[in-house]
Structure formats: structure tokens, C-alpha cells
Amino acid sequence: MNVLVIGSGGREHALAWAIAASPLVDQVFCAPGNAGIAADAECVPVAAGDTAGLIAFCHKTAIDFVVVGPEAPLVAGLVDALEGAGIAAFGPSQAAAVLEGSKGFLKDLCAREGIPTAAYRRFRDAAAAKAYIAAQGAPIVVKADGLAAGKGVTVAATIAEAHAAVDVALGEGRFGMAGAEIVVEECLHGEEASFFALVDGTNALPLAAAQDHKRVGDGDTGPNTGGMGSFSPTPLVTPAVEGMVMERIILPTVRAMQRDGRPFKGVLYAGLMLNEAGPQLLEYNVRFGDPECQVLMMRLRSDLMPALIATRDGILKEVDLRWYDEAALCVVMAARGYPDDPQRGSEIRGLAAAASESETKIFHAGTRQDGDRLLADGGRVLGVTALGRDITAARDRAYRAIDKIDWPEGFCRRDIGLGRG
């Protein structure tokens, strides 16, 4: 079969790499892809948001199955359009993707279904939001309701900081319609983990859990980013915790969405806060995480394609996924200036030497080819990912590979997975 992966980041590279290994697959395409993905799939110059162009390409190339990577096309209804054109696709419908597309919708669902999450209120009026913040005190969290390219969440340490976040969204309109409404919620404390489950509308199959590092600097300092590294498994998600997450969070969500006429099909990514109260839901994403997808695909022992097809076809009960016992760890290399103003166009050398490190794969997130030169073309540029007998061994292997990369204009955190075993 011919498979099309939609997207251009490290998550999509990991998916294309895993899909290309399936004996069911004849050829993998990626739209639009990047320079690294081109080594594992044929890249085609069609943007992820070009629905008509994607459908035309699928018909022209006899694509049998589409895997949608990023959230924006899912929330915009790409899967509905593909399926309507007779093209099988992995990912939720527009109606189901609202779990990520509207934080207010998610919080209301949690309240209705008794899913453990932070206390909250929704606001469209800045004065009312500020009054509520003043009454609650800090720290407190302010979120734009819709998709804001990872920039719509403020964990405010002071009331003044929270009020400023309200002004950015409701006053300045910096996030457009995505910030026309905000959610203000209590600040939960504990440790965060990323929990993934495949969902076929009725059934849910838990995948390996992971942890990521959001802040740009060592020691979790500096601004939040899309993710500077990740590792799997995480000691935080024991079998007992997995059982609680499935029983209290994932399955109630699946049942509620089905009952409301919005059956969810795809991968459900629960951002969790773990503390003495048990797992609590911070947010849902309706696609694989990045860079968590990279470590999951490295640890996946089974063929990915049957699981994706079964999810779309509603027969997930027939799937039994297997995982390597080894740990996987991904270190993100970013361009100087990230996350605010990353420098584009710098040359990256030494990747062949880095890739020669055993049990290591370099996933590209923001690169382009210029003749014989590989150039940085984004904020997060590379995801150096390695397997090891435990997290420490995987970490050592990933950093040995990084030390072989010649890219003065790039940087990475040096403490990914540190102290995790």
C-alpha cells in the first residue's frame, strides 16, 4: 500500500520512518516533509493546510492511507475532507479534534464527566477574568481557548503576570479568534507525564508513556518551548498509574465523546499532572507529541501500520502492540534564538558521523537541503534519539552522537533525562 504522512516536523519524520519499516507498505510519501524525511519517504511540495492539493495528490498517486501529524489540519477538518473524498485517514474528525481545539470544551467535558482536572472558569470579558484572578491568587494559569502555536498558555507566578496574560489575549487580541475566550485555572503541582492511547471510537489501547522537558534551558529554566527533549519509559507511570489514567481519564472521555455524537478515532495524548491526589488531566492533544513520538517509535517493536488501520476501522481490540524493554531518549537541537527568534540558514555538518553511533536515529524537525549543504530551517531542528538498556545508557549514547555534530549555531539542553535511571 501507499501511505501519505502529512506534516514537516520531527514527529512526522518518526512516523514516516516507522511506517516505512512495515511490510504492508510499498511506498511512503510526506507532504511537505523536510530534508531528513526525504531519506525515509518521498517528499511532495504540498502544504499541510492545502486540503484540495492533498486530496488531488492522493487521487493522482493512488494513496491508500493517510496519517495526519499536526493538530492544526485535524482541528480544521482535514480527516473529514479526506474521508469524504474516499481516502482512508488516521486522525480524529473535526468534531472530535475539539478536545485540543477548545480548552473550554475540554474543561466542561471534564466537569460533566467527573474527570480529575484543575478547577477553572471561562471568560470573554477581561475585567471579569482579572477579578476572578485577584480573588483566587497566584500562581494561576491563563490559557487561550484555541490553538495558539504553543504560545497560548501562561503559568503566572504573580497576579500582575496573570493580568498581563489576560490583556494579551482579550485586550490585544494577539492570538486572534483562538484567544477570544480564555480559560483561567488553578495551578496544579507535581510531576508532568505524557500518556498516549490509540482510540477507535469505542475502545482504547494504552501506548508507552513518556516525559518531556518543556523549558529551553538546563535545570528547567527559561521560557516554555515545544519540547527540548523526552524519554520513555517514565518511572512515574507505573502499571497502577496507567490503570488509574485509563479508568478515570481516558475511558470516560471516549464514552462521553461517543455519547455526544463526536466519536474519537486517532491518538489521544493526555498531559498529566501526577501528585498525591493521583493523576489529573492538564490538557488533551489529538495527535502524537513532539518529541515524544520520536522515543515511542524507537521503542515500538510491533508493526505500526496495523494499529493505525485498526484504529481508523474501529477494530482496535484485535491489536496487541509490543515494546522494547530498552529506554529511548531524544535530545532536541535548536537554532540559536529559539524559541523567540531562531536563526535560519546556518549549515549543519557531521550528521553522518553522529548517525554512526549504534542504536541512534537523528530525526529532522526543521531542515532543508541546499545543494550538498544541510541548513537549519526552523526553531527545533534535530531530534537526536537513542536506545539504551536504561535511560542513563540511552542518554549517554544520544549525547555522544550530539558531540559529533558540527553546528556552532545550534544548541541543546545537557540534562535531558538526568537522574531518571
N, C-alpha and C positions, 0 to 999 in steps of 0.2 A: 504494500500500500504506500501511497504518497502522503506525507504529513507536512503541514504548514504550521510553524511556530510563529506567533505574532509578538513582536517586541524587539528591543535592541540592547538589552542590558545583561548583567551577569546572570540574573535569574533565567533569562531566555537562552543564554549560552549553556547553562547547566541542563536545562530541559532538552535542548536540541542534541546535546552530547549523549544524554541518557536515551533519548528516543532513537538516535542513530544506531545504538547498540542492539536494538530489538530485532530479532529475526523476522518479525512481521513486517518490517519497514523496508521498502525498496529505496526511497529517497526522501530526504528531509530538506525542506525549504525554510527560510526565515525571512520575514518582512518586518522592518528593513534589515535587521541584523547589524553586525559590526565586523571589524577586521578579524577578530578572533573567532567569531561564529563561523566565518567563511571557511575555516579549516574543518568544521564538522557538519556544515549544511551549506546549501546553495542560497546565497543571499539575493533577495529581489528588492528593487528600489520602490517599494510601496509602503507608505506610512501606515502606522498602526491605527491612525484615525481616519484613513481613507476607506470607508466601508465599501463604496462602489468599486474602487480599484481592487480591493481584496477579493470581493466576490468574483469579479471578472477574471482575476488571476487563478482563482480556484477552479473555475469552469474551464479555462484555457489549458490548465496544466493537469486536469483530472485529479485534483486533490481529494483524497478520501476522508481526511480527518484534520481538523484544525485545533490547535492548542493556543488559547489566548493567554499571554503572560501578564500584561499590566492591568491595573484597575480601571483606568480612565475609559478604555473602549468597552469594558464589561459594564460599567455604570451607564455608558451611553447606549447600550443595547446591541452591541456587535453580535453576540451569540444569537439573539433573536433574528437579526438580519441574515446571518449565515444559515441558520436552520430553515428560515423562511425561503431561502434560495435552494434548499435541498442539500446543504452541506453540513455534515455531522461536525459538531464542535464541542470541545470541553470547556466548561465555564458556566457560571450562572446566567440566567436571564436578567434582563434589566430590572424586572420586578424583584428578583431575589438579591441582586447586587446592591440594593438599597441598604443592606446590612453594613456595607462600607460607605456607600454614597451619602448616607444621612446618619450622623451620630445621634441626632434626636430620635429618629425612628428606632435605632438600636436600643437606646436607653428606655424608651417607652415599652418596647417589647420585653426587656429585662424586668421592668417594674410589673408588667402584666403577668409574666410567667414565673416570677419569683426567682429569677436568675441572679446570683450574688454579684453585685457591682457597686460602684460608688454612688452615694446619694447625689442628686443632681436637680437642676432646674433649666428650662429652655427660655431663651429671651430673644426678642427682636428690638426691644427698647433699651438703649444704653443706660438711661438713668435707673431703670428698674434693675438691670443687671448689676450696676455699681452698688445700689442699695443692698442687694442680696449679698454681694461680696463683703461689704462692710459689716453686715450682720454675722456672716459666717467666720470671717477672719482668714488669715493666711497661715500656712501655704494653701493654695487653692488652684484648680486647673480650669483654664478657659480654652474652649475648642470651637473652631469654626465648624458649622454643621456639615458642610460638604467637603469635597476633595479640594485640597489646597496645596498639592505637591509637597506634602510633608512639612509644610511651614505653618499649619493652622492650629497647632497645639502649643499653649504656653503653660508651663508649670511654674506658677508665680510664687516667689518666696515672700513677697510683701503685697499688701493691699494696693499700693501705688502701681506695682508691676502688673497686677491683675487688671486694674482700671485702664492702664495703658493698652493692654491686650484687647479690652473691650472697645476702646477708641479706634484701634487699628482695624478691627473687623466691622463694627457697626457705625463708627464715625467716618473713618477714611475710606471704607469700602475696599480695602486692599485686596481682599480675596474675592471680590465681585459677588455673584449670587451665592457662591459657596459659603460666604461669611454673612449673608443677610440675616441668618439666625445663628445664635451661638448656644453652646451648652456649657454651663458652669457646674463643676462637680467637685466633690471633696477630694483631697489629695490622699491617696492610699499609700501606705508604706510597706516595705518588704522587699522581696526579690522578684524580678520580672523573668518570665519564661515565655517561649513561643511554642504553641501547641497546634498541631495540624491534624485535620481529619478529612478524608475523602467522604463526600456525601452524595448519594444518588437520588435525593428527593425524599427517601424514606429511611434508608439505612446509612450508618456512619461507620467508617473504619479508621481508627486512630493510626497516625503515622508516627515516626520518631519525633521526639521533642527536641528543642534546641534553645540556646540562649544567644542573644546578640549584644553588641556593645554600641550604644547609640551616640555617645558623646565623642567629639572629634579628637580629644587629647587623652594621653595616658592618665590613669587614675580617675577615669570618668570625669574629665574636666572639659570646659569649653562648651560651645553650642551643640544642640542635638543635630544629628545628621540622618541620612537614610540608613546608616549602619556601617560601622568601621570594622566589623569582624563578627564571627559567630562560631559556635561549636556545638557538636552533638555526639553522644547523648549529654543531657544535663543531669547532674545528681539531684537536682531539685524535683524532677518529675519521676518519682518512684511509681511502681505499679499501683500503689494505693492512691497516689495523687491522680494518676491517669484515670482510674476508676471514678474518682470524685468529679473530675472535669467532664468526663463523658456523661455521668448521671445528672449532674447539677447544671451544666452549661451547654454542652454540645447537643445532646438529645432533646432537651426541652426546646432549644432553638429550632431544630429540624422539625419537630412536631408542630410548633407554632407556625412556622413558615408554610408547611403543608396545609394546615388547617385554614390559614388565611388566603389560600389560593396563590401562594408565591413559592412553590416547592423549590428548594435549593439543590442545585446539582453543580458539583465542582469541588474545589478545595476550600475548606473553611479554616481560617487561620485565626486562632484566638490568642490575643495578647493578654497574658495573665499576670496578676499580682499574687504572690504566694506569701502568706504570713500565718500567724497563729489562728486566724479565723478560717483558714482554708483557702482554696483557690477562688479568686474573684476576677471577673472579666473587666479588662480595661477597654478593649475595643475588638471589633472583628475586622479582618481583611478578607476579601473574597478571592484571593489568589495566593500563590506561594510567596513567602517572604524573600527579601533580597538583603543580606547574603545568606539567609537560612537555607534557601533552595540549594545552594551550592554544596553545603555539608550534607543535606538529605540525599541528594543524588549520588554523592560519593559513597554514602553508607548503604544505599539501596542495592540489595543482592538480586532481587527479582526483576523481571522484565517490567518496565514502567507501562508500556502500551496497553496490555490487557486491563490494567487497573483504570487507566484513563477511559478506555472504551466502555468498561463495565459501569463506571460512574455515570457516563452520559446515557447509557442504555438502561439504567435502573436495575442492574443485576450485581450490585457490589457484594452481595452475600457470597458470591461464587469466588471471590478474590481472597487470596492468602499471601500477603506480602512478607518477604523475609529481608532481614537487615544484617549487615556485617557486624560482628561484635566489636570491631575496632571503632575508635573515635575518629571523627573528622573535624578539622578546624580550618576556617577561612580567615585570612588577613586581607583586608581591603587596602589597596594602594590608591591614593587620591592625588589629584593635582594640587599644587600649591595654591592657596587661596580658598580651597573648599572648606566649608560649604557656602561661603558668601560670594566669592568671585573667582572661581577656578580658572587657572591659566590653561588655555588650549594651545595645541600646536607643538608642544615640546616632543622631542624624539625619545623613544624608549628602546634601549638596547639590552642585550644579554638574556632575552627570554628563552632562547634555545638552551643555554646553559642552565637556567633556572628550572626549565621543564625536565631536565635530565635527572633531577632529584627523584628518587624512587617514590612511588605511591603519591605523586603530586600532579595536580592539574591546575593550569592557570586559566581561569575563566575571565573573559574580557567583558567589561561593562561599558567602557567609553573609549574606543579606539577607532582609528581609521588608517587605511593604507595610503601612502603617498609614494608611489614607485616601490623602491626597496626599503623605504623608511616606514616604521610604525610610529604613529603620532597619537598623543593623548587628545581625546576629543570629548571631554566631559569632566564631571567632578570626581565621581568614583570611577576609576579607570580599569583596575585589575582586581581580581579576587584570587589570591594565591591559596590554594586549598590542598590539604594533605590528609592522608590517613595515617594512623599510628595505633599502637597497642592500647594506648590510653591518651587522654587529652594532652598530657605533657609531651609524649612522643610525637603526636601529630603537630603540636605547636613548634617543637624543635625543628621538625622537618620543613614546615612552612617557612619559618624564618631563615633556615639555611638556603632555601630557594630564593627568598627575597634578597638575601645578601649577594646573590649573583646577578641581580638586575641592575643595570646601569641607567639610572633615571634621576639625575640630580633635582629635577623639578617636581619629583613625586615625594610623597611621604606616607607613613603608616604609623599606627599605634604599635607599641612594642610590648603591650601587656595583654593581648587577646588570649583569653582562657587561662591567664596566670593564676596559679593556686587552685585550679579546678581538678587536679589529679592527673 
